[in-house]
Amino acid sequence: MNISKMQDPLSREVIIVNELGLHARSAAKIAAIASHAESQVTISKGDEIVDAKSIIDMLTLACGKGMRITINVDSDADAEILSKIAELVENGFGE
């Protein structure tokens, strides 16, 4: 029996695709979406975890093009927020 790994519905792994990476303007777009969340929204790269509502915190991750990040929300109520942020990243922050 082949059991595939189930993806956590409160977590999405995405790759930074835009040329400039995660910079101030793109972090501001994430923070604007995350600010509408009822629960905590975090972004992680490796062992580093930061608050997605804080532009400065996100910039400390130093995420360039091609880097893999994980977006997490603490509540099912914020599943749409998670999807919006993941879509934003996957679409290169609209740049």
PyMOL commands that set and color helices and strands:
alter all, ss='L'
color gray80, all
select helices_A, chain A and resi 24-34+55-59+76-90+92-94
alter helices_A, ss='H'
color red, helices_A
select strands_A, chain A and resi 11-15+41-45+48-51+68-73
alter strands_A, ss='S'
color yellow, strands_A
deselect
rebuild
show_as cartoon
